[in-house]
Amino acid sequence: MNANEGRLLMTRKHGQVFGLMGATAALALLAAGGAQAQSIEELRARVEALEARQAESGRVKVPVGTTIEFGGYAKLDFTYDLDQGMGDTANIAPARQSRFFFKTSTDTAQGPVNTHLEFDFFGGGGNQVLSNSYNPRLRHAYGTWNGILAGQTWTNFMPIEFYPNTLDFQGPTGLPFIRQAQLRYTMPVNDQLTISASLENSEFSGRNAAAITATNPTGLVGETTGNVATGNGGFNADLDELPDFTIAALYKGDGFGLKAAGLLRKLNTPQDTDDEIGWGINLSGSADLWQGGKLVASGTYGDGIGRYIIDGVGEDGFVDAAGNLHTIESWGAAAQVSHDFTNQVSAALAYSYYKVEDTFLPNTTDNLSIVHASLFYKPNKRVLIGAEVIYGERELANGQDVDATRLQTSFQFNF
């Protein structure tokens, strides 16, 4: 058992060990009844038949060379909003972040085949009045083989290798953040450098002047309830002509790392009256500053890539009353400094910023900045207790601004 991850590994080898023990016992019993067995060969044949019937009736069948792994954690979050209730603004509910994953790895003559399935409980549909139940939500579902990845996981444009660590589930603003279906190929150049490229699910998350009504003042395309767009909050992906294309290069050195990623996409209006090219770049990295100290940072800039950035949903572009498509330019940056005081206690301070250059309506976001001050305590390898202060300030295109502060405490139990 891996004590660090708290995972259970089951292999066919274990089954063979238990099968051998069972076979030995069966041989002893059959030998005692010598009248029923005439030779060792007959005994072996009977044992093999018993093992075959047992295998057929078993509920778990693991091919030879396959490793199964599962794990996850249960997490409880306590939040207190000092200014006004922010609800899910920071994607918080008491236990929805709890998750479960299931992995397999199978050896083949052409290399290992790996799969990964993962769920949490941010699927919606729950309430805090009665049972606090929430629907499971698919996070990851993909397979890999010889550098090929197919399925749903983090976008190749996302700097997941250098992401700030916060208790806040949504985390800092201005960072690329998407899990979506894709086909990716990763090629190692050497022990330190890898290059990857992907074709990913295309989805226009924009605004439509024709859809602006009293109940939908933002012009978000999609079913609306009050002032909030539900569903995907954007244009139907079936109307997109091409998948989004990404390419990235990752370098990991001694005590530091760097990643550069690019994104290219084609956006179409729902009526196919106009189209535009969206593009973006991301530069990220990490560096060990001192003994126990570390810096991670990321910067993103693009035109028509709002959907790829935290807090950028609906900021890909907008369609004017004449049916013309206009992409929206935006950029974001985030940095976090952390320090490990001991093996059990660490602290981190993060600052992030998101800026929209081409606003569409006076009540849309012009810029957003967030500070996360975090303290982490790990009494053992399976338990995490943390406290965090989150301060955010949002300025609208009309010049109005608002700020808010949230206090969060979390208890996480890994298995």
C-alpha positions in Angstrom: 0.0 0.0 0.0 1.3 3.5 -0.9 1.1 5.4 2.4 1.5 8.7 0.7 -1.6 8.5 -1.5 -3.5 6.0 0.5 -4.3 3.9 -2.5 -5.2 0.3 -2.9 -3.3 -1.6 -5.7 -4.7 -4.9 -6.9 -2.9 -7.0 -9.5 -3.4 -10.3 -11.1 -0.3 -11.4 -9.3 -2.2 -11.3 -6.0 -4.9 -13.5 -7.4 -2.3 -16.0 -8.5 -0.8 -16.1 -5.0 -4.2 -16.7 -3.5 -5.0 -19.2 -6.2 -1.9 -21.1 -5.4 -2.8 -21.3 -1.7 -6.3 -22.5 -2.7 -4.9 -25.1 -5.0 -2.5 -26.4 -2.3 -5.4 -26.8 0.1 -7.5 -28.5 -2.5 -4.8 -30.9 -3.4 -4.5 -31.9 0.3 -8.2 -32.5 0.6 -8.5 -34.5 -2.6 -5.4 -36.5 -1.7 -7.1 -37.4 1.6 -9.9 -38.9 -0.4 -7.7 -41.1 -2.5 -10.6 -43.2 -3.6 -11.7 -40.2 -5.8 -8.4 -39.5 -7.4 -6.2 -41.9 -9.3 -3.2 -39.7 -10.0 -1.5 -36.4 -9.5 -2.5 -35.4 -13.0 -6.1 -36.0 -12.2 -5.9 -33.9 -9.1 -4.3 -31.1 -11.1 -7.1 -31.2 -13.7 -9.8 -31.0 -11.0 -8.1 -28.0 -9.3 -7.8 -26.2 -12.6 -11.5 -26.8 -13.3 -12.3 -25.4 -9.8 -10.2 -22.3 -10.4 -11.9 -21.8 -13.8 -15.4 -21.9 -12.3 -14.3 -19.6 -9.5 -12.9 -17.1 -12.0 -16.1 -17.1 -14.0 -18.2 -16.4 -10.9 -15.9 -13.6 -9.6 -17.1 -10.0 -9.8 -13.6 -8.5 -10.4 -11.5 -9.8 -13.3 -8.1 -8.2 -13.7 -6.1 -9.1 -16.8 -2.5 -10.3 -16.3 -0.2 -7.2 -16.1 -3.0 -4.8 -15.1 -2.8 -2.6 -12.0 -5.9 -1.0 -10.5 -5.6 2.1 -8.3 -8.3 4.1 -6.7 -8.3 7.0 -4.3 -9.5 10.5 -3.6 -10.5 12.5 -0.6 -13.4 13.7 1.5 -13.3 17.5 2.2 -15.4 19.8 4.3 -15.2 23.6 3.8 -16.3 26.3 6.3 -16.7 29.8 4.8 -17.7 33.1 6.3 -18.3 36.2 4.1 -17.5 39.4 5.8 -19.3 41.8 3.4 -22.1 39.9 1.7 -23.0 36.3 1.0 -21.2 35.3 -2.2 -22.7 31.9 -2.6 -20.8 29.9 -5.2 -18.8 33.0 -6.4 -15.7 31.1 -5.3 -17.2 27.7 -6.1 -17.7 26.7 -2.4 -20.3 24.4 -0.8 -19.7 22.4 2.3 -18.6 19.0 0.8 -18.9 19.2 -2.9 -15.2 19.2 -3.6 -14.9 15.6 -2.3 -13.8 13.4 -5.1 -13.0 9.9 -6.2 -10.7 8.6 -8.9 -10.1 5.2 -10.5 -7.1 4.4 -12.6 -5.7 1.3 -14.5 -2.4 0.5 -16.1 -2.0 -2.5 -18.4 1.3 -3.7 -19.8 1.3 -4.5 -23.6 4.0 -5.5 -26.0 3.8 -1.9 -27.4 3.9 -0.1 -24.1 1.5 0.5 -21.1 -2.1 1.5 -21.6 -3.4 3.8 -18.9 -6.9 5.0 -18.1 -8.2 7.6 -15.6 -11.8 8.3 -14.4 -12.5 10.9 -11.8 -15.6 12.5 -10.2 -16.5 15.1 -7.7 -19.9 16.5 -6.6 -20.1 19.9 -8.3 -22.8 18.6 -10.7 -25.5 20.8 -9.2 -29.0 19.8 -8.3 -28.4 19.9 -4.5 -29.6 22.1 -1.7 -28.7 23.0 1.8 -32.3 22.7 3.2 -32.8 19.0 3.5 -30.1 16.5 2.5 -27.3 18.7 1.1 -27.0 16.2 -1.7 -25.4 17.1 -5.0 -25.0 15.3 -8.2 -21.7 13.7 -9.2 -19.8 15.5 -12.0 -17.3 14.0 -14.4 -13.8 15.6 -14.0 -11.5 13.3 -16.0 -12.1 10.4 -18.4 -9.2 9.6 -20.6 -6.7 7.0 -21.7 -3.1 7.2 -22.7 -0.8 5.1 -24.8 2.7 5.8 -26.2 2.2 9.6 -25.9 -1.3 9.6 -27.2 -4.1 11.0 -24.9 -7.8 10.7 -25.8 -10.6 11.8 -23.6 -11.5 14.6 -21.2 -8.8 16.2 -19.0 -7.0 19.5 -18.4 -6.5 21.6 -21.6 -3.0 21.5 -23.0 -3.1 25.3 -22.8 -3.4 25.2 -19.0 -0.2 25.5 -16.8 -1.3 22.7 -14.5 2.4 22.0 -13.6 2.8 25.5 -12.0 -0.6 26.2 -10.5 -1.0 28.1 -7.2 -2.2 26.0 -4.3 -5.2 27.4 -2.5 -8.1 26.1 -0.3 -10.5 28.1 -2.5 -11.6 25.5 -5.1 -11.8 28.1 -7.9 -8.5 29.6 -6.9 -6.8 32.7 -8.4 -8.3 34.6 -11.4 -6.7 35.2 -14.7 -5.4 31.6 -15.2 -6.2 29.2 -18.0 -8.5 26.6 -16.5 -10.6 24.0 -18.5 -11.2 20.3 -18.6 -12.5 19.2 -21.9 -12.5 16.5 -24.5 -9.4 16.4 -26.6 -6.9 14.3 -28.7 -3.3 15.1 -27.6 0.1 13.8 -28.5 3.1 14.4 -26.2 6.6 13.8 -27.5 9.6 13.8 -25.1 12.6 15.6 -26.6 14.9 14.6 -23.8 14.8 14.0 -20.0 13.9 17.7 -19.4 11.9 18.9 -22.4 8.6 17.6 -23.8 6.4 19.0 -26.6 2.7 18.4 -26.8 0.0 19.4 -29.3 -3.8 18.8 -29.1 -7.1 19.2 -30.9 -9.7 20.2 -28.3 -13.5 20.7 -28.0 -14.6 24.0 -29.5 -17.3 26.0 -27.7 -18.1 29.7 -28.3 -18.8 31.4 -24.9 -20.0 34.8 -26.1 -22.6 37.5 -26.0 -25.3 38.3 -28.6 -26.8 41.8 -29.0 -30.0 40.3 -30.3 -30.4 38.3 -27.1 -30.3 41.3 -24.7 -33.6 41.5 -22.8 -34.8 42.6 -19.4 -34.2 39.1 -18.1 -30.9 38.6 -19.9 -29.0 41.9 -19.7 -25.6 40.4 -20.4 -26.7 39.0 -23.8 -25.4 35.5 -22.9 -26.7 33.0 -25.4 -28.5 30.1 -23.8 -31.5 29.4 -21.6 -31.7 32.0 -18.9 -33.2 32.1 -15.5 -33.5 35.7 -14.2 -30.2 37.3 -14.9 -28.2 34.1 -14.9 -27.4 32.2 -18.1 -27.7 28.4 -17.5 -26.3 25.6 -19.5 -23.0 26.3 -21.3 -23.6 30.1 -21.3 -22.5 30.2 -24.9 -23.1 29.2 -28.5 -23.9 25.6 -29.4 -20.7 23.7 -30.0 -22.4 22.0 -32.9 -22.0 25.2 -34.9 -18.3 25.4 -34.5 -16.5 24.3 -37.7 -13.1 23.4 -36.3 -11.6 22.1 -33.0 -9.4 24.4 -31.0 -5.7 23.8 -31.5 -3.0 24.0 -28.8 0.7 23.5 -28.6 3.0 23.6 -25.6 6.6 23.0 -24.6 7.5 22.1 -21.0 11.0 22.3 -19.6 11.9 21.0 -16.1 15.4 21.8 -14.8 17.1 21.6 -11.4 15.0 23.7 -9.0 13.0 25.5 -11.7 10.6 24.8 -14.6 9.2 26.7 -17.6 6.2 26.2 -19.9 5.1 28.0 -23.0 1.7 27.3 -24.6 -0.3 28.6 -27.6 -3.9 28.4 -28.5 -5.6 28.9 -31.9 -9.4 28.7 -32.5 -12.1 29.7 -35.1 -15.3 31.3 -33.8 -18.5 31.4 -35.7 -21.8 33.2 -35.1 -24.9 31.1 -34.4 -26.4 32.2 -37.8 -23.0 31.7 -39.5 -23.0 35.3 -40.6 -19.5 36.0 -39.6 -16.4 34.3 -38.2 -13.2 35.3 -36.5 -9.9 33.8 -35.4 -9.1 33.6 -31.7 -5.6 33.1 -30.3 -3.8 33.1 -27.0 -0.4 32.6 -25.4 0.6 31.5 -21.9 4.0 31.6 -20.2 4.4 30.0 -16.8 7.0 28.6 -14.5 8.3 27.9 -11.0 11.6 28.4 -9.1 13.0 27.4 -5.8 13.8 30.7 -4.0 15.4 29.4 -0.8 15.3 26.3 1.4 11.6 25.6 1.7 10.6 28.6 -0.4 9.0 28.4 -3.9 7.6 30.8 -6.5 5.0 29.8 -9.2 3.8 32.4 -11.8 1.7 32.5 -14.9 0.8 35.1 -17.5 -1.9 34.8 -20.3 -2.8 37.1 -23.2 -5.2 36.6 -26.0 -8.0 37.7 -28.2 -11.2 35.6 -28.2 -10.1 33.1 -25.5 -12.2 34.3 -22.5 -13.7 30.8 -22.0 -10.2 29.4 -21.3 -9.6 31.8 -18.4 -11.0 31.7 -14.9 -13.8 34.4 -14.7 -13.7 34.8 -18.5 -16.8 32.9 -19.4 -18.8 34.9 -21.9 -15.7 37.0 -22.9 -14.8 35.2 -26.1 -16.5 37.8 -28.2 -19.9 39.4 -29.0 -22.2 39.6 -32.0 -23.6 43.0 -32.7 -27.1 43.8 -34.0 -25.9 43.5 -37.6 -24.7 40.0 -37.0 -21.0 40.9 -37.0 -18.7 39.0 -34.7 -16.2 40.9 -32.5 -13.6 39.0 -30.5 -12.8 40.3 -26.9 -9.2 40.9 -25.9 -8.2 40.0 -22.4 -5.2 39.1 -20.3 -4.4 37.7 -16.8 -1.5 37.1 -14.5 -1.0 35.2 -11.2 1.9 34.5 -8.8 2.2 32.7 -5.5 5.1 32.5 -3.0 5.0 29.6 -0.6 7.2 28.5 2.3 7.5 25.2 4.1 8.2 25.9 7.8 8.3 22.2 8.6 7.2 19.0 7.0 3.8 19.7 8.5 3.3 23.4 8.3 3.4 25.7 5.3 2.0 29.1 4.2 1.4 30.8 0.8 0.5 34.2 -0.5 -1.0 34.6 -4.0 -2.0 37.6 -6.1 -4.0 37.3 -9.4 -5.4 39.8 -11.9 -7.8 39.5 -14.9 -8.4 42.4 -17.3 -10.9 42.7 -20.2 -9.8 45.2 -22.8 -12.9 45.2 -25.0 -16.0 45.4 -22.8 -19.4 44.9 -24.4 -21.8 46.3 -21.8 -21.4 48.8 -18.9 -22.3 46.1 -16.3 -19.6 43.6 -17.5 -16.3 43.1 -15.8 -13.4 45.4 -16.7 -10.9 44.0 -14.2 -10.8 41.7 -11.2 -8.0 41.2 -8.7 -7.9 38.5 -5.9 -5.5 37.8 -3.0 -5.2 34.4 -1.3 -3.4 34.2 2.1 -3.2 30.5 3.1 -2.0 28.4 6.0 -1.7 24.6 5.6 -1.2 22.0 8.4 -0.6 18.3 7.6 -0.6 16.3 10.9 0.1 13.2 8.8 0.2 12.2 5.1 -3.6 11.7 4.9 -5.0 14.7 6.7 -4.9 18.4 5.6 -6.2 21.2 7.8 -6.1 24.7 6.3 -7.2 28.3 6.8 -7.4 31.0 4.2 -8.3 34.7 3.8 -9.6 35.6 0.3 -10.0 39.2 -0.8 -11.3 40.2 -4.1 -12.1 43.5 -5.9 -14.1 43.8 -9.2 -14.4 46.9 -11.3 -17.1 47.1 -14.0 -16.9 48.9 -17.4 -19.1 51.7 -16.0 -16.5 52.5 -13.3 -18.4 51.0 -10.4 -16.4 48.7 -8.2 -17.1 46.3 -5.3 -14.9 44.3 -3.0 -15.4 41.4 -0.7 -13.6 39.3 1.9 -14.1 35.6 2.6 -12.6 33.5 5.4 -12.3 29.7 4.7 -11.3 26.7 6.8 -11.0 23.3 5.3 -10.6 19.7 6.6 -9.4 17.1 4.0 -9.0 13.4 4.5 -7.2 11.5 1.7 -7.6 7.8 1.0 
